[in-house]
Amino acid sequence: MAFDSLSEKLQNVFKSLRSKGLLTEEDVKTALKEVKLALLEADVNFKVVKQFVKSVQERAVGQDVMNGLNPGQMVIKIVNEELVALMGAETTEIALRPGSEITVIMMAGLQGAGKTTTTAKIAGKLKQKGRKPLLAACDIYRPAAIQQLQINGEKQGVEVFSMGDGHKPANIARAAIEHAKAKGFNTVILDTAGRLHVDEEMMQELQEIKEQVEVHQTILVVDAMTGQDAVNVAVTFNDKIGVDGVILTKLDGDTRGGAALSIRAVTGKPLLYVGMGEKLSDLEQFYPDRMANRILGMGDVLTLIEKAQETIDEEKARELEQKMKKAEFGFDDYLESMSQMKKMGGISSLLSMMPGIGGSQIAEIENAMDEKKMARIEGIIYSMTPKERANPSILNPSRKRRIAKGAGVDISEVNRLVKQFEQSRKMMKQMPGLMGGKGKRRGGFKLPFGF
């Protein structure tokens, strides 16, 4: 995930601060030089880094910090608070008009940023919140853009309004709003055309849409992989057409993440959502405090819980937990837990939200759980009979030989899996639920055994 390198560097800086006990002003300045370097390497805007380090230093060398009981911890707390402030302090929602009043949202961005997919993702999010969205296909230039929107709209269960590619985008937008009024939709999301780079023609087209229809929210989609270019694009779009909020895509990729830390400070516009994968469910609300916690290696358990609540079947989770407590967890249950983990974005997505787990540790665990290995494990389990999967204690040597032959693996792999499974089952009996708040339980999640 983005920020892995930054997170690891910052955690190393903080480790040295914690180990010192009392801090001198020079200790703080030396640590902040390292923080500054780490932020610049993460492609954070230079002016933003300069102001950030200055703000932290002013607070960190005060008497209360330097003479406090745990100055190292206080400096880390200040860095965390300043990171949150940098990214916007508060979570910003897309502003929607109440009830049946139609909210018109115009999606803008360069080609390749994932705008059309993100448009469908937003429609799905709004539908979950009880809105009735209509997608409008206003990209008449890119081959298959309309078809892509229709396919994604169908997957989200959201209607797509299209007039083909023979009409002006502004006319399509106007017709889509009339259709929404007639059919009872209360949100119209306009998927506009992108270009390979910012040009005057693109801006004129977006301005024309805004002149022809009342746009309540203009949302810019930018690609985190482009680093500071994403910030520059955001500045240009905001200057030319006005932007209400930004969605940053591909933050799950091999990106340094600097755009996420720079956009709010440079443009003054809030980050609304971040794209964390290609699936239509891989869009997360942007919480500055949670992102700061992730960057500093403090985890993001709240997002983890929300993901579990959204994707996991509550009844199945409860059954699974009861089986674990009673040590009745079988191989079929293991396959079910694997399925749940995949729905939640896979192992790397989950580990990135766990407190104290850094980039190198995630890489180690991912290597241990590579797809080929997981496929072999599934092959072994599917070579068992239903009775063997439900009750692994009956797996004698002859059964194991048959299973190994059926899965095309050495019998040692079957023995290792069964041994690991039995050890994990004993541990699970003693483990409390990883998730579930006060009062009524709303879903639970366990990592598959042995990991």
N, C-alpha and C positions, 0 to 999 in steps of 0.2 A: 504494500500500500504506500501511497504518498506519505511523506514525512518520516519514513523508517530511518533514513540516514540522519535527518535532523534530530529526530527523537533520541537516537542512540548517542549522538554527540552531546546533546544537552544533558542527558542522564549522566554521562561521564563527567561533565563539568560539575554537576550538582553532587556527584559522589565525592569529588575532591573537597567541595565546600563543607559537606557534612562531616568529613573525617577530621577537619581542622579544629573543631570546637569553637574557640574564640576567633573572630575574624578581624583582620586589619583592613583599613581602607584600600591598601594595595592588593590584598587578597580579592576583594570585590572587583576592583578594576581589572585585574588579571582574568578573573572568571568571565567578566562581561566582554573582554576582548575575544575570548573563545566563543561566547554566545553570538557576538557580532559576526564573527567569521562563519559560524555554522548557519546563521540566517542568510548571509550573502551567498553561501554555497547552495542554499535551498532555493535560490533565485527570488528572494524577497527584494522588493524595490529598495534601492540604496537610501533614498531619503526617509523611507519608512523605518529602515533598520537604524539609521542615525538617531531619529527621534525616539524610537523605542528604547535603545540603549541609554540615551540621555535620561528618559523618564525613570527607568529602572534604577540607574545610578543615583539620581537625586533622592529617591526614596530609600535605597538600600544602604547608603552611608550615613543615614540619620542616627541619632543617639539611641533611639528606642530599639533599632535593629542591632547595632553594633554591641550594645551592652545587654541585650536580651539573653534569655536562658538558652535559646537555640538559634543563633544568628543565621546559620546555614539554612535551616528550615524557613526562616523569615524571608531570606532572599528568594528562595524557590517560590514561596507564596506570592511575593511581589511580582516575579516573572510571570507566574500564572495569571494574576490579576491584570497585568499589563497586556498579556496576550489576548485575554478576553476582551479588554477595551479596544485593542487594535482591530479585532474582527467584528466589533459592533455591539458588544456588551449584552444586547437583548436579541432574542429570536424574533425574526420578522416573518409574518405570514403574508400570503398574497391577499391584498385588500379586496374583499368581495362585497357586492351590494346585497342588502338583506332580502330574504324571501324570494318572491318570484321576479324581482327586478333583475334584468339581464346585465351581467358583468361581461364586458368584452376584453379579452386578454390577447394582446398581440405578441407573438413569439418572434424574436429576431436573432440573427447570428450569422457567422460565416459558414460556408460549406465545409462539411467534415467535422463540425463541432458536436454533431449528434442532436441537432435541433428537432428534427422530425420525430425521432424516437423519444426525446425528452418531452415533446408536446403531448404524445400519447401517455407518457408516464404521469404527467401533471393531470391529465384528464382522469386517469385511474385514481390518483390521490384525492381529487375533488369529489369523485363519485363515492369513494369510501366515506367522505365527510358529509354525505347526504345531498350534494349538489347534483344537478342534472345537466352535464356538459354536452356540448355539440362541438365536434372538431370541424374546422373549415379548411379545405385544401386550397391554399392561395399560392403555392409554389408551382408555377406553370412552366418552369424552365428545366429543372433537373429531371432527366429521364427516370421514370418509375417513382418519383416523389409522391404522387397522388396515390399510387398503388401501395406504396410502403405505409402511408398514413392509414389507408383503408384496412390493410392487414393488421396493423397494430391497434387500430380502433376496434376492430372485431374481437381481438384478443382481450381487450379491456372492457368489452361490452358497451362501447360508446359509439354512437352514430357519427358518421363522417358525411359532411355536406360537400359535394363536388360538382363543378360545372365543366370539368375537363380543362384543357389548356388553351381554349379559344377565347377566353374572356380576360379582361384586365383584373388583376388582384383586388383592386378597390371595389370593383363591381361584384366580384365573388363575395367579398366581405359583407357588402351591403345586403346582398341576397341571402347570405347565411343568417344574418341577424333577423331578417323578415321571416325566414323559415323557423328560427328559434322562437319568435313571438307567436307564430301560428301553432307550433307543436308543443309549447310549454317548457322549452329549455330555459334555464336561468343562467347559463354560462356558455359563452362562445369563445373558443380558442382558435385564433388564426395562425396557421402554420405558413409563414411567409418564406420567400425564396432567400437562399444564401448565395454568396459569391465566394470565389477563391480568395478575394481580398476586398477591403472596403473600397467601394467606388461610388461616384456621384449618382449613377443611375439607380443603384440599390437604395440609397438614402432618399432619393426623390420618390421612389415607389412606396417606401414606408411612410413618407410624409403625406403622399396622396391618400393612402389608406386612412391616416389620421384626420385628414381633411374631410373625407367622405363619410366616415363613421366615427362615433364617439368611442374612443379607446380608453378604457378605465385603468388598465395596467399594461405597461410595455415591459416585457421580460426578455433580457438578453441571455443567450446561451453561449458560454465560452468554454474552450478546451483547456483543461489544466495542463495538458502535455506541452502547450506552447509557452508556458512560463510567463515571463514579463510581457510577451506579445499579447497575451490574454488581457492583461491590465490595460495596455495601450488601445486594444480594440474596444474595451469597455469605455474608456475615456472618449474615444472618437464617437461611438454610438450615442453616448450621453450628450455630448456637445451638439451633435447633428439632429437627433430626433427626441432626445429625452428618454431616460430609462428609469423605471421604478424599482427594479430589482434584478439580480444576476443569479443564474444557475451555472455552477461549475461542473462540467462533465469529466469523466475519466480520472477521477481522483483515486481510483483503485489501482491505476496503472503505475508504471515505473516513472513517476514524475516526482519532482522535488517539492512540489506543493506550495511554492512561493506565491502563486497567484491568490490562493485562499487567504494568505496573510496580508496581501497588499491591496486587494480590490476595494474594500471598504475605506481604508485610509486614503487611497488615491482618488477614488471617484465619489466617495460619500454615499454610495448606494449599497444597500444591504445584500448579503448573500442569502438567498432564500432556501435553496436546496443544493445538494451535491450528488452527482451521479457516481455510484460505486460499482457499476457493472453494466453489462449489456442487456440483462433481463429487464422486462418492463416493471418488475418490482424493485429494481436496484436504484431507488432514488430516496435519499435520506434528507429529512428536514435539517437545516443547518443550525446547530446550537453552538454559539461561540464558546461557552464554558465547557461543553463536552469535547469539542475539538481541541481546546487548550489542554484538557486533561489527557487526551490521547497523545498529543505531541510530547507532553512531559512524562509519558509512561505511567500515568495514573489510571489508565483504562477508561472505559465508557460503559459502565454496567447498565445505566438507564436505557441507552439505545439497544443494548443486548436484550434487555427485558422486553422492550417494545417490539423488537424483531420477533422474539419468541411468541408474544401475544398475537402478532399479526399472522404468523405462518404456521404455528403448531396447533394441531387439533387438540383441544383442551382435554377431551375425554380420553384420547389415546395417551396423552402425557400423564394423566392421573393414573391410568392403568399401568403404564410403564414404571412409574415411581413406586407403586404398591408392589409390583413384581421385584423391583430392586431391593426394597426394604425386606422382603421375605426371601431373598436369594432365589427367586423363581424366574429370573431373567434368562430367556433362551436365545438361541441364534436368530430366530425370526424377529425377536425384539431388537437385536443388534442391527438387523437390516432396516428396521423401522427407524431406529435412531440415526442411522446413516442417511436415510431419506430426509429426515427432519433437518439434519445438519446442512445438506445440500440446498434445501429450500431457504435456509437462513444465510446463504451466500458462501458456504464452504468454510473449511477450517481456518484459512488465513483471515477471512473477514471476522470470524468469531474471536480468534486469538488477538487480533489488533485492538479489540475492545476490552481485553482482560488486563487488569492492573499488573504492572511489573513485568510484562512480557514485551521484549524489544524485538527489533527487526531481525537480528541474527538468530534469536531463539525461535522466532516464527519460521524462519528459513529452515532451521534444523528439524522442527516438527513437520513442516511441509515435506521435507525430503524423506522423513520417516513414513509419511503418509502419502507418498506419491500415488498417482492414479493407477499405475500398473500394479502396485502392491495391493491397493484397495480392490482392484478388479480380481486379483488372484484370491483374495480373502472371500469375496462374494462368490467366486467360482467354487471354492471349497465348500462354503455353506450350502450353495444350491445343489451340490453333489450329495448332500445328506438327505435322508428320508424325513418327512414331516415329524415322525416320532423322534428321530435323532436330534433334530433342531430344537424340539421342545424339551428334550431331556438328554443333555450332553453326557450325563454320567453313564449311559449305556454304551458309549463309544469304546469298544474293545479293539485289540490290534487288528482283527480281520476286517471289522467295519472301517477302521481308519485306512487300511490298505485299499479297500474298495473305493472309498471317498477320494483318496490321493489319485488313483487311476482315473476316476471319473473327471477330476478337475485338471488332470495333466500336470500334477506337481509331485515333488518328492514327499514321502510319508513324514519326513522331518518337519515340513511346513505345516502339515495337519497337526502333528503333536505339539508344535510350538503354539499354534492358534488355540488349541483346546486348553493347554496349560495356562496361557495368558488369560483366556476367558474365565477359567475357574478362579484364578487369583483375583481378577477384577470383580467377579461376582461376590467374593468374600468381602472385598473392600466396599462395594456398593451397599451392602447390607448395613454398614456403619455410617454411610454418608448421608447428611441431611440434604434436603432439596437445594439445588443450586439457585433456583429462582422461585419467586412467589412472594408477594408483599403481605401486608397485614390484611386481616379480614379474609374475604373470599379469594381463593386462589384463582389466578388467571393464566394458567398454562405453566409448563415447566420445561426444562431442557437439560440433558446430560450429554457430555461428550461420549462418543462410543468408547467401549472398554479399552483399557490399555494405553490411553493417550492422555 
